[in-house]
Amino acid sequence: MRQIYLAVERNVFETFFKQEVGQLLLEEPGFCLFVFDAKMEEIVQWKPQVNS
């Protein structure tokens, strides 16, 4: 089974995903996310599917 990840820049994560709507998305079954730093060109946070 394949997993689809949403990639977001660190600034987006720190603003949108700290809000209530962002927190609800993080709790959704099957929602996978990784956060990257565009300037440093690196992944800074990896959030695999927690809920199934």
mmCIF entry with sequence, helices, sheets and N, C-alpha, C, O atoms, coordinates in Angstrom:
data_MODEL
# 
_entry.id   MODEL 
# 
_entity.id                         1 
_entity.type                       polymer 
_entity.pdbx_number_of_molecules   1 
# 
_entity_poly.entity_id                      1 
_entity_poly.type                           'polypeptide(L)' 
_entity_poly.nstd_linkage                   no 
_entity_poly.nstd_monomer                   no 
_entity_poly.pdbx_seq_one_letter_code       MRQIYLAVERNVFETFFKQEVGQLLLEEPGFCLFVFDAKMEEIVQWKPQVNS 
_entity_poly.pdbx_seq_one_letter_code_can   MRQIYLAVERNVFETFFKQEVGQLLLEEPGFCLFVFDAKMEEIVQWKPQVNS 
_entity_poly.pdbx_strand_id                 A 
# 
loop_
_entity_poly_seq.entity_id 
_entity_poly_seq.num 
_entity_poly_seq.mon_id 
_entity_poly_seq.hetero 
1 1  MET n 
1 2  ARG n 
1 3  GLN n 
1 4  ILE n 
1 5  TYR n 
1 6  LEU n 
1 7  ALA n 
1 8  VAL n 
1 9  GLU n 
1 10 ARG n 
1 11 ASN n 
1 12 VAL n 
1 13 PHE n 
1 14 GLU n 
1 15 THR n 
1 16 PHE n 
1 17 PHE n 
1 18 LYS n 
1 19 GLN n 
1 20 GLU n 
1 21 VAL n 
1 22 GLY n 
1 23 GLN n 
1 24 LEU n 
1 25 LEU n 
1 26 LEU n 
1 27 GLU n 
1 28 GLU n 
1 29 PRO n 
1 30 GLY n 
1 31 PHE n 
1 32 CYS n 
1 33 LEU n 
1 34 PHE n 
1 35 VAL n 
1 36 PHE n 
1 37 ASP n 
1 38 ALA n 
1 39 LYS n 
1 40 MET n 
1 41 GLU n 
1 42 GLU n 
1 43 ILE n 
1 44 VAL n 
1 45 GLN n 
1 46 TRP n 
1 47 LYS n 
1 48 PRO n 
1 49 GLN n 
1 50 VAL n 
1 51 ASN n 
1 52 SER n 
# 
_struct_asym.id          A 
_struct_asym.entity_id   1 
# 
loop_
_struct_conf.conf_type_id 
_struct_conf.id 
_struct_conf.pdbx_PDB_helix_id 
_struct_conf.beg_label_comp_id 
_struct_conf.beg_label_asym_id 
_struct_conf.beg_label_seq_id 
_struct_conf.pdbx_beg_PDB_ins_code 
_struct_conf.end_label_comp_id 
_struct_conf.end_label_asym_id 
_struct_conf.end_label_seq_id 
_struct_conf.pdbx_end_PDB_ins_code 
_struct_conf.beg_auth_comp_id 
_struct_conf.beg_auth_asym_id 
_struct_conf.beg_auth_seq_id 
_struct_conf.end_auth_comp_id 
_struct_conf.end_auth_asym_id 
_struct_conf.end_auth_seq_id 
_struct_conf.pdbx_PDB_helix_class 
_struct_conf.details 
_struct_conf.pdbx_PDB_helix_length 
HELX_P HELX_P1 AA1 ARG A 10 ? PHE A 16 ? ARG A 10 PHE A 16 1 ? 7 
HELX_P HELX_P2 AA2 GLU A 20 ? GLU A 27 ? GLU A 20 GLU A 27 1 ? 8 
# 
_struct_conf_type.id          HELX_P 
_struct_conf_type.criteria    ? 
_struct_conf_type.reference   ? 
# 
_struct_sheet.id               AA1 
_struct_sheet.type             ? 
_struct_sheet.number_strands   3 
_struct_sheet.details          ? 
# 
loop_
_struct_sheet_order.sheet_id 
_struct_sheet_order.range_id_1 
_struct_sheet_order.range_id_2 
_struct_sheet_order.offset 
_struct_sheet_order.sense 
AA1 1 2 ? parallel      
AA1 2 3 ? anti-parallel 
# 
loop_
_struct_sheet_range.sheet_id 
_struct_sheet_range.id 
_struct_sheet_range.beg_label_comp_id 
_struct_sheet_range.beg_label_asym_id 
_struct_sheet_range.beg_label_seq_id 
_struct_sheet_range.pdbx_beg_PDB_ins_code 
_struct_sheet_range.end_label_comp_id 
_struct_sheet_range.end_label_asym_id 
_struct_sheet_range.end_label_seq_id 
_struct_sheet_range.pdbx_end_PDB_ins_code 
_struct_sheet_range.beg_auth_comp_id 
_struct_sheet_range.beg_auth_asym_id 
_struct_sheet_range.beg_auth_seq_id 
_struct_sheet_range.end_auth_comp_id 
_struct_sheet_range.end_auth_asym_id 
_struct_sheet_range.end_auth_seq_id 
AA1 1 TYR A 5  ? GLU A 9  ? TYR A 5  GLU A 9  
AA1 2 CYS A 32 ? ASP A 37 ? CYS A 32 ASP A 37 
AA1 3 GLU A 42 ? LYS A 47 ? GLU A 42 LYS A 47 
# 
loop_
_atom_site.group_PDB 
_atom_site.id 
_atom_site.type_symbol 
_atom_site.label_atom_id 
_atom_site.label_alt_id 
_atom_site.label_comp_id 
_atom_site.label_asym_id 
_atom_site.label_entity_id 
_atom_site.label_seq_id 
_atom_site.pdbx_PDB_ins_code 
_atom_site.Cartn_x 
_atom_site.Cartn_y 
_atom_site.Cartn_z 
_atom_site.occupancy 
_atom_site.B_iso_or_equiv 
_atom_site.pdbx_formal_charge 
_atom_site.auth_seq_id 
_atom_site.auth_comp_id 
_atom_site.auth_asym_id 
_atom_site.auth_atom_id 
_atom_site.pdbx_PDB_model_num 
ATOM 1   N N  . MET A 1 1  ? 0.836  -1.175 0.000  1.00 0.00 ? 1  MET A N  1 
ATOM 2   C CA . MET A 1 1  ? 0.000  0.000  0.000  1.00 0.00 ? 1  MET A CA 1 
ATOM 3   C C  . MET A 1 1  ? 0.887  1.246  0.000  1.00 0.00 ? 1  MET A C  1 
ATOM 4   O O  . MET A 1 1  ? 1.861  1.317  0.749  1.00 0.00 ? 1  MET A O  1 
ATOM 5   N N  . ARG A 1 2  ? 0.561  2.193  -0.811 1.00 0.00 ? 2  ARG A N  1 
ATOM 6   C CA . ARG A 1 2  ? 1.336  3.423  -0.913 1.00 0.00 ? 2  ARG A CA 1 
ATOM 7   C C  . ARG A 1 2  ? 0.834  4.470  0.063  1.00 0.00 ? 2  ARG A C  1 
ATOM 8   O O  . ARG A 1 2  ? -0.352 4.533  0.386  1.00 0.00 ? 2  ARG A O  1 
ATOM 9   N N  . GLN A 1 3  ? 1.764  5.286  0.523  1.00 0.00 ? 3  GLN A N  1 
ATOM 10  C CA . GLN A 1 3  ? 1.443  6.407  1.401  1.00 0.00 ? 3  GLN A CA 1 
ATOM 11  C C  . GLN A 1 3  ? 1.664  7.696  0.618  1.00 0.00 ? 3  GLN A C  1 
ATOM 12  O O  . GLN A 1 3  ? 2.626  7.806  -0.142 1.00 0.00 ? 3  GLN A O  1 
ATOM 13  N N  . ILE A 1 4  ? 0.793  8.651  0.799  1.00 0.00 ? 4  ILE A N  1 
ATOM 14  C CA . ILE A 1 4  ? 0.965  9.971  0.207  1.00 0.00 ? 4  ILE A CA 1 
ATOM 15  C C  . ILE A 1 4  ? 1.247  10.943 1.343  1.00 0.00 ? 4  ILE A C  1 
ATOM 16  O O  . ILE A 1 4  ? 0.527  10.984 2.341  1.00 0.00 ? 4  ILE A O  1 
ATOM 17  N N  . TYR A 1 5  ? 2.300  11.717 1.172  1.00 0.00 ? 5  TYR A N  1 
ATOM 18  C CA . TYR A 1 5  ? 2.691  12.707 2.177  1.00 0.00 ? 5  TYR A CA 1 
ATOM 19  C C  . TYR A 1 5  ? 2.473  14.109 1.641  1.00 0.00 ? 5  TYR A C  1 
ATOM 20  O O  . TYR A 1 5  ? 2.687  14.375 0.458  1.00 0.00 ? 5  TYR A O  1 
ATOM 21  N N  . LEU A 1 6  ? 2.051  14.993 2.510  1.00 0.00 ? 6  LEU A N  1 
ATOM 22  C CA . LEU A 1 6  ? 1.972  16.408 2.193  1.00 0.00 ? 6  LEU A CA 1 
ATOM 23  C C  . LEU A 1 6  ? 3.275  17.035 2.666  1.00 0.00 ? 6  LEU A C  1 
ATOM 24  O O  . LEU A 1 6  ? 3.647  16.894 3.830  1.00 0.00 ? 6  LEU A O  1 
ATOM 25  N N  . ALA A 1 7  ? 3.967  17.724 1.769  1.00 0.00 ? 7  ALA A N  1 
ATOM 26  C CA . ALA A 1 7  ? 5.203  18.416 2.124  1.00 0.00 ? 7  ALA A CA 1 
ATOM 27  C C  . ALA A 1 7  ? 4.899  19.900 2.277  1.00 0.00 ? 7  ALA A C  1 
ATOM 28  O O  . ALA A 1 7  ? 4.349  20.525 1.370  1.00 0.00 ? 7  ALA A O  1 
ATOM 29  N N  . VAL A 1 8  ? 5.256  20.459 3.421  1.00 0.00 ? 8  VAL A N  1 
ATOM 30  C CA . VAL A 1 8  ? 5.036  21.886 3.655  1.00 0.00 ? 8  VAL A CA 1 
ATOM 31  C C  . VAL A 1 8  ? 6.320  22.525 4.172  1.00 0.00 ? 8  VAL A C  1 
ATOM 32  O O  . VAL A 1 8  ? 7.113  21.893 4.870  1.00 0.00 ? 8  VAL A O  1 
ATOM 33  N N  . GLU A 1 9  ? 6.503  23.776 3.819  1.00 0.00 ? 9  GLU A N  1 
ATOM 34  C CA . GLU A 1 9  ? 7.661  24.536 4.281  1.00 0.00 ? 9  GLU A CA 1 
ATOM 35  C C  . GLU A 1 9  ? 7.478  24.855 5.761  1.00 0.00 ? 9  GLU A C  1 
ATOM 36  O O  . GLU A 1 9  ? 6.351  24.974 6.241  1.00 0.00 ? 9  GLU A O  1 
ATOM 37  N N  . ARG A 1 10 ? 8.565  24.990 6.464  1.00 0.00 ? 10 ARG A N  1 
ATOM 38  C CA . ARG A 1 10 ? 8.542  25.192 7.916  1.00 0.00 ? 10 ARG A CA 1 
ATOM 39  C C  . ARG A 1 10 ? 7.634  26.354 8.330  1.00 0.00 ? 10 ARG A C  1 
ATOM 40  O O  . ARG A 1 10 ? 6.885  26.226 9.298  1.00 0.00 ? 10 ARG A O  1 
ATOM 41  N N  . ASN A 1 11 ? 7.687  27.471 7.624  1.00 0.00 ? 11 ASN A N  1 
ATOM 42  C CA . ASN A 1 11 ? 6.859  28.630 7.980  1.00 0.00 ? 11 ASN A CA 1 
ATOM 43  C C  . ASN A 1 11 ? 5.371  28.314 7.893  1.00 0.00 ? 11 ASN A C  1 
ATOM 44  O O  . ASN A 1 11 ? 4.586  28.772 8.723  1.00 0.00 ? 11 ASN A O  1 
ATOM 45  N N  . VAL A 1 12 ? 4.983  27.536 6.893  1.00 0.00 ? 12 VAL A N  1 
ATOM 46  C CA . VAL A 1 12 ? 3.577  27.128 6.753  1.00 0.00 ? 12 VAL A CA 1 
ATOM 47  C C  . VAL A 1 12 ? 3.178  26.252 7.939  1.00 0.00 ? 12 VAL A C  1 
ATOM 48  O O  . VAL A 1 12 ? 2.117  26.444 8.532  1.00 0.00 ? 12 VAL A O  1 
ATOM 49  N N  . PHE A 1 13 ? 4.025  25.304 8.273  1.00 0.00 ? 13 PHE A N  1 
ATOM 50  C CA . PHE A 1 13 ? 3.723  24.421 9.401  1.00 0.00 ? 13 PHE A CA 1 
ATOM 51  C C  . PHE A 1 13 ? 3.572  25.216 10.692 1.00 0.00 ? 13 PHE A C  1 
ATOM 52  O O  . PHE A 1 13 ? 2.643  24.989 11.467 1.00 0.00 ? 13 PHE A O  1 
ATOM 53  N N  . GLU A 1 14 ? 4.490  26.147 10.913 1.00 0.00 ? 14 GLU A N  1 
ATOM 54  C CA . GLU A 1 14 ? 4.485  26.909 12.163 1.00 0.00 ? 14 GLU A CA 1 
ATOM 55  C C  . GLU A 1 14 ? 3.311  27.872 12.273 1.00 0.00 ? 14 GLU A C  1 
ATOM 56  O O  . GLU A 1 14 ? 2.974  28.304 13.375 1.00 0.00 ? 14 GLU A O  1 
ATOM 57  N N  . THR A 1 15 ? 2.685  28.216 11.159 1.00 0.00 ? 15 THR A N  1 
ATOM 58  C CA . THR A 1 15 ? 1.512  29.093 11.231 1.00 0.00 ? 15 THR A CA 1 
ATOM 59  C C  . THR A 1 15 ? 0.224  28.286 11.105 1.00 0.00 ? 15 THR A C  1 
ATOM 60  O O  . THR A 1 15 ? -0.599 28.294 12.021 1.00 0.00 ? 15 THR A O  1 
ATOM 61  N N  . PHE A 1 16 ? 0.038  27.596 9.998  1.00 0.00 ? 16 PHE A N  1 
ATOM 62  C CA . PHE A 1 16 ? -1.220 26.893 9.733  1.00 0.00 ? 16 PHE A CA 1 
ATOM 63  C C  . PHE A 1 16 ? -1.458 25.716 10.676 1.00 0.00 ? 16 PHE A C  1 
ATOM 64  O O  . PHE A 1 16 ? -2.557 25.573 11.212 1.00 0.00 ? 16 PHE A O  1 
ATOM 65  N N  . PHE A 1 17 ? -0.458 24.881 10.887 1.00 0.00 ? 17 PHE A N  1 
ATOM 66  C CA . PHE A 1 17 ? -0.663 23.662 11.662 1.00 0.00 ? 17 PHE A CA 1 
ATOM 67  C C  . PHE A 1 17 ? -0.647 23.894 13.174 1.00 0.00 ? 17 PHE A C  1 
ATOM 68  O O  . PHE A 1 17 ? -0.854 22.957 13.944 1.00 0.00 ? 17 PHE A O  1 
ATOM 69  N N  . LYS A 1 18 ? -0.406 25.114 13.596 1.00 0.00 ? 18 LYS A N  1 
ATOM 70  C CA . LYS A 1 18 ? -0.533 25.451 15.016 1.00 0.00 ? 18 LYS A CA 1 
ATOM 71  C C  . LYS A 1 18 ? -1.947 25.945 15.328 1.00 0.00 ? 18 LYS A C  1 
ATOM 72  O O  . LYS A 1 18 ? -2.328 26.056 16.494 1.00 0.00 ? 18 LYS A O  1 
ATOM 73  N N  . GLN A 1 19 ? -2.722 26.240 14.281 1.00 0.00 ? 19 GLN A N  1 
ATOM 74  C CA . GLN A 1 19 ? -4.109 26.667 14.453 1.00 0.00 ? 19 GLN A CA 1 
ATOM 75  C C  . GLN A 1 19 ? -5.004 25.439 14.633 1.00 0.00 ? 19 GLN A C  1 
ATOM 76  O O  . GLN A 1 19 ? -4.591 24.309 14.371 1.00 0.00 ? 19 GLN A O  1 
ATOM 77  N N  . GLU A 1 20 ? -6.222 25.680 15.078 1.00 0.00 ? 20 GLU A N  1 
ATOM 78  C CA . GLU A 1 20 ? -7.157 24.581 15.345 1.00 0.00 ? 20 GLU A CA 1 
ATOM 79  C C  . GLU A 1 20 ? -7.420 23.729 14.105 1.00 0.00 ? 20 GLU A C  1 
ATOM 80  O O  . GLU A 1 20 ? -7.433 22.501 14.189 1.00 0.00 ? 20 GLU A O  1 
ATOM 81  N N  . VAL A 1 21 ? -7.627 24.371 12.962 1.00 0.00 ? 21 VAL A N  1 
ATOM 82  C CA . VAL A 1 21 ? -7.907 23.607 11.740 1.00 0.00 ? 21 VAL A CA 1 
ATOM 83  C C  . VAL A 1 21 ? -6.708 22.738 11.356 1.00 0.00 ? 21 VAL A C  1 
ATOM 84  O O  . VAL A 1 21 ? -6.884 21.612 10.892 1.00 0.00 ? 21 VAL A O  1 
ATOM 85  N N  . GLY A 1 22 ? -5.516 23.244 11.542 1.00 0.00 ? 22 GLY A N  1 
ATOM 86  C CA . GLY A 1 22 ? -4.318 22.460 11.258 1.00 0.00 ? 22 GLY A CA 1 
ATOM 87  C C  . GLY A 1 22 ? -4.180 21.280 12.195 1.00 0.00 ? 22 GLY A C  1 
ATOM 88  O O  . GLY A 1 22 ? -3.779 20.194 11.775 1.00 0.00 ? 22 GLY A O  1 
ATOM 89  N N  . GLN A 1 23 ? -4.507 21.479 13.456 1.00 0.00 ? 23 GLN A N  1 
ATOM 90  C CA . GLN A 1 23 ? -4.457 20.398 14.436 1.00 0.00 ? 23 GLN A CA 1 
ATOM 91  C C  . GLN A 1 23 ? -5.459 19.299 14.092 1.00 0.00 ? 23 GLN A C  1 
ATOM 92  O O  . GLN A 1 23 ? -5.176 18.115 14.271 1.00 0.00 ? 23 GLN A O  1 
ATOM 93  N N  . LEU A 1 24 ? -6.622 19.696 13.600 1.00 0.00 ? 24 LEU A N  1 
ATOM 94  C CA . LEU A 1 24 ? -7.628 18.707 13.181 1.00 0.00 ? 24 LEU A CA 1 
ATOM 95  C C  . LEU A 1 24 ? -7.107 17.864 12.026 1.00 0.00 ? 24 LEU A C  1 
ATOM 96  O O  . LEU A 1 24 ? -7.322 16.652 11.999 1.00 0.00 ? 24 LEU A O  1 
ATOM 97  N N  . LEU A 1 25 ? -6.429 18.485 11.078 1.00 0.00 ? 25 LEU A N  1 
ATOM 98  C CA . LEU A 1 25 ? -5.851 17.737 9.956  1.00 0.00 ? 25 LEU A CA 1 
ATOM 99  C C  . LEU A 1 25 ? -4.820 16.728 10.442 1.00 0.00 ? 25 LEU A C  1 
ATOM 100 O O  . LEU A 1 25 ? -4.787 15.593 9.967  1.00 0.00 ? 25 LEU A O  1 
ATOM 101 N N  . LEU A 1 26 ? -3.988 17.132 11.377 1.00 0.00 ? 26 LEU A N  1 
ATOM 102 C CA . LEU A 1 26 ? -2.958 16.230 11.894 1.00 0.00 ? 26 LEU A CA 1 
ATOM 103 C C  . LEU A 1 26 ? -3.560 15.010 12.578 1.00 0.00 ? 26 LEU A C  1 
ATOM 104 O O  . LEU A 1 26 ? -2.920 13.961 12.654 1.00 0.00 ? 26 LEU A O  1 
ATOM 105 N N  . GLU A 1 27 ? -4.783 15.140 13.074 1.00 0.00 ? 27 GLU A N  1 
ATOM 106 C CA . GLU A 1 27 ? -5.454 14.029 13.754 1.00 0.00 ? 27 GLU A CA 1 
ATOM 107 C C  . GLU A 1 27 ? -6.216 13.119 12.792 1.00 0.00 ? 27 GLU A C  1 
ATOM 108 O O  . GLU A 1 27 ? -6.674 12.048 13.189 1.00 0.00 ? 27 GLU A O  1 
ATOM 109 N N  . GLU A 1 28 ? -6.355 13.534 11.536 1.00 0.00 ? 28 GLU A N  1 
ATOM 110 C CA . GLU A 1 28 ? -7.107 12.749 10.553 1.00 0.00 ? 28 GLU A CA 1 
ATOM 111 C C  . GLU A 1 28 ? -6.413 11.425 10.260 1.00 0.00 ? 28 GLU A C  1 
ATOM 112 O O  . GLU A 1 28 ? -5.199 11.394 10.064 1.00 0.00 ? 28 GLU A O  1 
ATOM 113 N N  . PRO A 1 29 ? -7.169 10.331 10.229 1.00 0.00 ? 29 PRO A N  1 
ATOM 114 C CA . PRO A 1 29 ? -6.581 9.044  9.848  1.00 0.00 ? 29 PRO A CA 1 
ATOM 115 C C  . PRO A 1 29 ? -5.997 9.120  8.438  1.00 0.00 ? 29 PRO A C  1 
ATOM 116 O O  . PRO A 1 29 ? -6.628 9.636  7.516  1.00 0.00 ? 29 PRO A O  1 
ATOM 117 N N  . GLY A 1 30 ? -4.808 8.610  8.294  1.00 0.00 ? 30 GLY A N  1 
ATOM 118 C CA . GLY A 1 30 ? -4.177 8.563  6.983  1.00 0.00 ? 30 GLY A CA 1 
ATOM 119 C C  . GLY A 1 30 ? -3.431 9.824  6.587  1.00 0.00 ? 30 GLY A C  1 
ATOM 120 O O  . GLY A 1 30 ? -2.824 9.864  5.517  1.00 0.00 ? 30 GLY A O  1 
ATOM 121 N N  . PHE A 1 31 ? -3.460 10.856 7.423  1.00 0.00 ? 31 PHE A N  1 
ATOM 122 C CA . PHE A 1 31 ? -2.782 12.109 7.078  1.00 0.00 ? 31 PHE A CA 1 
ATOM 123 C C  . PHE A 1 31 ? -1.302 11.997 7.423  1.00 0.00 ? 31 PHE A C  1 
ATOM 124 O O  . PHE A 1 31 ? -0.937 11.794 8.581  1.00 0.00 ? 31 PHE A O  1 
ATOM 125 N N  . CYS A 1 32 ? -0.456 12.133 6.406  1.00 0.00 ? 32 CYS A N  1 
ATOM 126 C CA . CYS A 1 32 ? 0.994  12.054 6.587  1.00 0.00 ? 32 CYS A CA 1 
ATOM 127 C C  . CYS A 1 32 ? 1.617  13.366 6.132  1.00 0.00 ? 32 CYS A C  1 
ATOM 128 O O  . CYS A 1 32 ? 1.160  13.973 5.164  1.00 0.00 ? 32 CYS A O  1 
ATOM 129 N N  . LEU A 1 33 ? 2.647  13.796 6.821  1.00 0.00 ? 33 LEU A N  1 
ATOM 130 C CA . LEU A 1 33 ? 3.197  15.125 6.590  1.00 0.00 ? 33 LEU A CA 1 
ATOM 131 C C  . LEU A 1 33 ? 4.698  15.119 6.795  1.00 0.00 ? 33 LEU A C  1 
ATOM 132 O O  . LEU A 1 33 ? 5.209  14.442 7.687  1.00 0.00 ? 33 LEU A O  1 
ATOM 133 N N  . PHE A 1 34 ? 5.406  15.878 5.963  1.00 0.00 ? 34 PHE A N  1 
ATOM 134 C CA . PHE A 1 34 ? 6.768  16.213 6.342  1.00 0.00 ? 34 PHE A CA 1 
ATOM 135 C C  . PHE A 1 34 ? 7.000  17.687 6.135  1.00 0.00 ? 34 PHE A C  1 
ATOM 136 O O  . PHE A 1 34 ? 6.453  18.310 5.226  1.00 0.00 ? 34 PHE A O  1 
ATOM 137 N N  . VAL A 1 35 ? 7.833  18.228 7.009  1.00 0.00 ? 35 VAL A N  1 
ATOM 138 C CA . VAL A 1 35 ? 8.103  19.657 7.055  1.00 0.00 ? 35 VAL A CA 1 
ATOM 139 C C  . VAL A 1 35 ? 9.545  19.859 6.619  1.00 0.00 ? 35 VAL A C  1 
ATOM 140 O O  . VAL A 1 35 ? 10.448 19.169 7.093  1.00 0.00 ? 35 VAL A O  1 
ATOM 141 N N  . PHE A 1 36 ? 9.757  20.807 5.714  1.00 0.00 ? 36 PHE A N  1 
ATOM 142 C CA . PHE A 1 36 ? 11.114 21.041 5.232  1.00 0.00 ? 36 PHE A CA 1 
ATOM 143 C C  . PHE A 1 36 ? 11.503 22.501 5.379  1.00 0.00 ? 36 PHE A C  1 
ATOM 144 O O  . PHE A 1 36 ? 10.655 23.392 5.427  1.00 0.00 ? 36 PHE A O  1 
ATOM 145 N N  . ASP A 1 37 ? 12.803 22.720 5.449  1.00 0.00 ? 37 ASP A N  1 
ATOM 146 C CA . ASP A 1 37 ? 13.375 24.063 5.489  1.00 0.00 ? 37 ASP A CA 1 
ATOM 147 C C  . ASP A 1 37 ? 13.921 24.339 4.093  1.00 0.00 ? 37 ASP A C  1 
ATOM 148 O O  . ASP A 1 37 ? 14.906 23.730 3.676  1.00 0.00 ? 37 ASP A O  1 
ATOM 149 N N  . ALA A 1 38 ? 13.282 25.253 3.375  1.00 0.00 ? 38 ALA A N  1 
ATOM 150 C CA . ALA A 1 38 ? 13.664 25.523 1.988  1.00 0.00 ? 38 ALA A CA 1 
ATOM 151 C C  . ALA A 1 38 ? 15.062 26.124 1.892  1.00 0.00 ? 38 ALA A C  1 
ATOM 152 O O  . ALA A 1 38 ? 15.811 25.819 0.965  1.00 0.00 ? 38 ALA A O  1 
ATOM 153 N N  . LYS A 1 39 ? 15.404 26.962 2.834  1.00 0.00 ? 39 LYS A N  1 
ATOM 154 C CA . LYS A 1 39 ? 16.718 27.614 2.794  1.00 0.00 ? 39 LYS A CA 1 
ATOM 155 C C  . LYS A 1 39 ? 17.838 26.598 3.028  1.00 0.00 ? 39 LYS A C  1 
ATOM 156 O O  . LYS A 1 39 ? 18.849 26.611 2.327  1.00 0.00 ? 39 LYS A O  1 
ATOM 157 N N  . MET A 1 40 ? 17.655 25.728 4.004  1.00 0.00 ? 40 MET A N  1 
ATOM 158 C CA . MET A 1 40 ? 18.674 24.720 4.335  1.00 0.00 ? 40 MET A CA 1 
ATOM 159 C C  . MET A 1 40 ? 18.557 23.469 3.461  1.00 0.00 ? 40 MET A C  1 
ATOM 160 O O  . MET A 1 40 ? 19.453 22.624 3.451  1.00 0.00 ? 40 MET A O  1 
ATOM 161 N N  . GLU A 1 41 ? 17.441 23.358 2.726  1.00 0.00 ? 41 GLU A N  1 
ATOM 162 C CA . GLU A 1 41 ? 17.169 22.205 1.857  1.00 0.00 ? 41 GLU A CA 1 
ATOM 163 C C  . GLU A 1 41 ? 17.230 20.888 2.634  1.00 0.00 ? 41 GLU A C  1 
ATOM 164 O O  . GLU A 1 41 ? 17.928 19.951 2.249  1.00 0.00 ? 41 GLU A O  1 
ATOM 165 N N  . GLU A 1 42 ? 16.479 20.845 3.739  1.00 0.00 ? 42 GLU A N  1 
ATOM 166 C CA . GLU A 1 42 ? 16.453 19.631 4.540  1.00 0.00 ? 42 GLU A CA 1 
ATOM 167 C C  . GLU A 1 42 ? 15.079 19.419 5.161  1.00 0.00 ? 42 GLU A C  1 
ATOM 168 O O  . GLU A 1 42 ? 14.321 20.366 5.372  1.00 0.00 ? 42 GLU A O  1 
ATOM 169 N N  . ILE A 1 43 ? 14.777 18.167 5.446  1.00 0.00 ? 43 ILE A N  1 
ATOM 170 C CA . ILE A 1 43 ? 13.546 17.814 6.151  1.00 0.00 ? 43 ILE A CA 1 
ATOM 171 C C  . ILE A 1 43 ? 13.793 18.037 7.635  1.00 0.00 ? 43 ILE A C  1 
ATOM 172 O O  . ILE A 1 43 ? 14.774 17.542 8.190  1.00 0.00 ? 43 ILE A O  1 
ATOM 173 N N  . VAL A 1 44 ? 12.901 18.783 8.273  1.00 0.00 ? 44 VAL A N  1 
ATOM 174 C CA . VAL A 1 44 ? 13.081 19.083 9.696  1.00 0.00 ? 44 VAL A CA 1 
ATOM 175 C C  . VAL A 1 44 ? 12.102 18.329 10.585 1.00 0.00 ? 44 VAL A C  1 
ATOM 176 O O  . VAL A 1 44 ? 12.316 18.218 11.792 1.00 0.00 ? 44 VAL A O  1 
ATOM 177 N N  . GLN A 1 45 ? 11.040 17.816 10.003 1.00 0.00 ? 45 GLN A N  1 
ATOM 178 C CA . GLN A 1 45 ? 10.067 17.062 10.795 1.00 0.00 ? 45 GLN A CA 1 
ATOM 179 C C  . GLN A 1 45 ? 9.347  16.079 9.880  1.00 0.00 ? 45 GLN A C  1 
ATOM 180 O O  . GLN A 1 45 ? 8.971  16.416 8.757  1.00 0.00 ? 45 GLN A O  1 
ATOM 181 N N  . TRP A 1 46 ? 9.163  14.867 10.376 1.00 0.00 ? 46 TRP A N  1 
ATOM 182 C CA . TRP A 1 46 ? 8.512  13.810 9.614  1.00 0.00 ? 46 TRP A CA 1 
ATOM 183 C C  . TRP A 1 46 ? 7.376  13.280 10.463 1.00 0.00 ? 46 TRP A C  1 
ATOM 184 O O  . TRP A 1 46 ? 7.599  12.782 11.567 1.00 0.00 ? 46 TRP A O  1 
ATOM 185 N N  . LYS A 1 47 ? 6.158  13.383 9.956  1.00 0.00 ? 47 LYS A N  1 
ATOM 186 C CA . LYS A 1 47 ? 4.998  12.913 10.713 1.00 0.00 ? 47 LYS A CA 1 
ATOM 187 C C  . LYS A 1 47 ? 4.304  11.816 9.913  1.00 0.00 ? 47 LYS A C  1 
ATOM 188 O O  . LYS A 1 47 ? 3.409  12.092 9.114  1.00 0.00 ? 47 LYS A O  1 
ATOM 189 N N  . PRO A 1 48 ? 4.720  10.571 10.133 1.00 0.00 ? 48 PRO A N  1 
ATOM 190 C CA . PRO A 1 48 ? 4.034  9.479  9.443  1.00 0.00 ? 48 PRO A CA 1 
ATOM 191 C C  . PRO A 1 48 ? 2.623  9.305  9.985  1.00 0.00 ? 48 PRO A C  1 
ATOM 192 O O  . PRO A 1 48 ? 2.248  9.898  10.996 1.00 0.00 ? 48 PRO A O  1 
ATOM 193 N N  . GLN A 1 49 ? 1.873  8.498  9.305  1.00 0.00 ? 49 GLN A N  1 
ATOM 194 C CA . GLN A 1 49 ? 0.492  8.237  9.725  1.00 0.00 ? 49 GLN A CA 1 
ATOM 195 C C  . GLN A 1 49 ? 0.491  7.688  11.143 1.00 0.00 ? 49 GLN A C  1 
ATOM 196 O O  . GLN A 1 49 ? 1.139  6.682  11.432 1.00 0.00 ? 49 GLN A O  1 
ATOM 197 N N  . VAL A 1 50 ? -0.234 8.351  12.013 1.00 0.00 ? 50 VAL A N  1 
ATOM 198 C CA . VAL A 1 50 ? -0.335 7.906  13.399 1.00 0.00 ? 50 VAL A CA 1 
ATOM 199 C C  . VAL A 1 50 ? -1.627 7.130  13.593 1.00 0.00 ? 50 VAL A C  1 
ATOM 200 O O  . VAL A 1 50 ? -1.648 6.094  14.258 1.00 0.00 ? 50 VAL A O  1 
ATOM 201 N N  . ASN A 1 51 ? -2.700 7.638  13.010 1.00 0.00 ? 51 ASN A N  1 
ATOM 202 C CA . ASN A 1 51 ? -4.014 6.998  13.122 1.00 0.00 ? 51 ASN A CA 1 
ATOM 203 C C  . ASN A 1 51 ? -4.234 6.094  11.925 1.00 0.00 ? 51 ASN A C  1 
ATOM 204 O O  . ASN A 1 51 ? -3.805 6.410  10.815 1.00 0.00 ? 51 ASN A O  1 
ATOM 205 N N  . SER A 1 52 ? -4.899 4.974  12.145 1.00 0.00 ? 52 SER A N  1 
ATOM 206 C CA . SER A 1 52 ? -5.212 4.111  11.000 1.00 0.00 ? 52 SER A CA 1 
ATOM 207 C C  . SER A 1 52 ? -6.674 3.768  10.969 1.00 0.00 ? 52 SER A C  1 
ATOM 208 O O  . SER A 1 52 ? -7.121 3.049  10.075 1.00 0.00 ? 52 SER A O  1 
# 
